Amino acid sequence: DEHNFSDSERNSIIISDNKIYEHSMLRVNYTTYDLRREQDTINPCTRADIMVLSHEDERTHPYWYARVVLIFHVNVEYRKDPRSPYSSPTRMDVLFVRWLRRDNTPAGWTAKRLQHLEFFDQENQEEAFGFLDPDSVIRGVHLIPAFSYGSTQDLLPSPS
């Protein structure tokens, strides 16, 4: 869910020493269908696709999907009001992700087809990327590329 922060909320948090600590992988624990414990390893270079619970009002699909671009943590200091001192640093783990969206073609049991996903286009760049709490990740997913549809240059052009 998106939350717009006020200036006072943004000013109540500082990143200690202005440092971001990058990590190469994230491990996600989950329970299998037969109640066994398993673990997924998320790596932005090799296994970067994840799923989280959807927060849509219309419950058409229970999950949102994303590709992890960066895994990092920051040490943050917080204060409740401008006159109080900052707290001692607290570690905050963060994922920087590129969101995927479902296409509009029919999918599911009646359509006899898996749901197709695609990246957001360049008209919605503010929706294409976001930050995510690693605790909200349900598990990693394996997305099958659909090379038969060809490639496109219409999505988020490269900065060159």
Buried (B, 14 or more C-beta within 10 A) or exposed (E): EEEEEEEEEEEBBBEBEEEEEEBEEBEBEEEEEEEEEEEBEBBBEEBBBBBBEBEEEEEEEEEBBBBBEBBBBBBBBBBEEEEEEEEEBEEBBBBBBBBBBBEEEEBEEEEEEEBBBEBBBEEEEEEBBEEBEBEEBBBBBEBEEEEEEEEEEEEBEEEE
